[in-house]
């Protein structure tokens, strides 16, 4: 039998429990595209900061600063009940991305020899539940 979960103390509940705003809010927290990508690489795809920084073409300390800025903006939006919008920033889109993605762990990786017919396993979790990726810039 596991240990009982201790009570967590919070000051008060959030101002709202959902973040689907129908009309644009001029007080919205605006995440740059770089901040959004840093969050995606680190927390959704679960890459280490050094690998995520390489994917974005920046240094690890710069990646860390971008990620910290995104965390602050999202935290402020959650606490103050603000809309979160993604827009702007000094970014370039990659020409193309060819590789695979894993349905089990959401990991994505590039592979120059990728094809729809090739059978591969995920390098992160070794799952065979893999899909082919071919992305063009937005």
C-alpha positions in Angstrom: 0.0 0.0 0.0 1.4 3.4 -1.0 1.7 6.4 1.2 -1.3 8.7 1.6 -1.1 11.9 -0.5 -0.6 14.9 1.8 -3.0 17.9 1.5 -1.7 20.6 -0.7 -2.5 24.2 0.3 -3.5 26.7 -2.3 -4.4 30.4 -1.8 -7.6 30.3 -4.0 -9.0 28.6 -7.1 -8.3 30.1 -10.6 -10.4 32.9 -11.9 -11.6 30.6 -14.7 -11.2 27.0 -15.5 -11.1 27.2 -19.3 -9.3 29.5 -21.7 -11.5 29.6 -24.8 -12.1 33.3 -25.2 -14.7 34.2 -27.8 -13.6 37.8 -28.6 -10.0 39.0 -28.7 -8.7 40.4 -25.4 -6.3 43.4 -25.6 -4.9 42.3 -22.2 -4.0 38.8 -23.4 -0.6 37.3 -22.7 1.2 37.0 -26.0 3.7 34.1 -26.4 6.1 34.6 -29.2 6.4 31.7 -31.7 9.9 31.0 -30.2 8.4 30.7 -26.7 5.7 28.4 -28.1 8.2 26.2 -29.9 10.4 26.0 -26.8 7.4 24.8 -24.7 6.5 22.3 -27.4 10.0 20.8 -27.7 10.7 20.7 -24.0 7.3 19.7 -22.5 5.3 18.1 -25.3 8.1 16.2 -27.2 10.1 16.0 -24.0 13.5 16.8 -25.4 16.4 17.8 -23.2 17.2 21.5 -23.3 20.5 21.0 -25.3 18.7 19.0 -28.0 15.8 21.4 -28.2 18.2 24.3 -28.5 20.0 22.6 -31.4 16.6 22.1 -33.1 15.9 25.8 -32.8 19.4 26.8 -33.8 20.2 28.6 -30.6 22.4 28.1 -27.5 21.2 26.2 -24.5 21.3 29.4 -22.3 19.2 31.3 -24.8 16.8 28.4 -25.0 16.5 28.4 -21.2 15.8 32.2 -21.1 13.1 31.7 -23.8 11.5 28.8 -21.9 11.5 30.8 -18.6 9.8 33.8 -20.3 7.1 31.4 -21.7 6.6 29.9 -18.2 6.2 33.3 -16.6 3.6 34.5 -19.3 1.6 31.3 -19.0 1.7 31.4 -15.2 0.5 35.0 -15.2 -2.3 34.2 -17.7 -3.5 31.2 -15.6 -3.4 33.2 -12.3 -5.0 36.4 -13.7 -7.5 34.5 -16.0 -6.1 36.0 -19.2 -6.3 34.8 -22.8 -3.1 33.3 -24.1 -2.2 34.2 -27.7 0.7 33.0 -29.8 2.1 35.6 -32.2 5.2 37.2 -33.6 8.9 37.0 -32.8 12.1 36.8 -34.8 11.8 33.3 -36.3 12.4 31.4 -39.6 10.6 28.3 -40.6 12.6 25.2 -41.6 12.3 24.4 -45.3 11.0 20.9 -44.7 10.9 18.2 -42.1 10.9 14.5 -43.1 11.0 11.9 -40.4 8.8 10.0 -38.0 6.7 10.6 -34.9 5.7 8.2 -32.2 2.0 7.8 -31.2 3.0 6.4 -27.8 5.4 9.0 -26.4 4.9 12.0 -28.9 8.6 12.0 -29.8 9.5 13.3 -33.3 12.8 12.7 -35.2 14.2 13.6 -38.5 15.3 10.9 -41.0 16.6 11.7 -44.5 15.6 8.2 -45.6 12.1 8.3 -44.2 9.3 6.9 -46.2 5.7 5.8 -45.6 6.6 2.2 -46.4 9.6 1.9 -44.1 9.1 0.1 -40.8 10.9 1.7 -37.9 10.8 1.8 -34.1 10.8 4.9 -31.9 14.3 5.6 -30.6 12.9 6.9 -27.4 10.5 4.2 -26.3 11.2 1.5 -28.9 7.5 1.4 -29.9 6.5 0.3 -33.4 3.5 2.5 -33.2 5.2 5.1 -35.5 3.8 7.4 -38.2 5.5 9.1 -41.1 6.0 12.9 -41.0 6.5 15.3 -43.9 6.0 18.9 -42.9 6.2 21.9 -45.0 6.7 25.4 -43.5 3.5 27.2 -42.4 
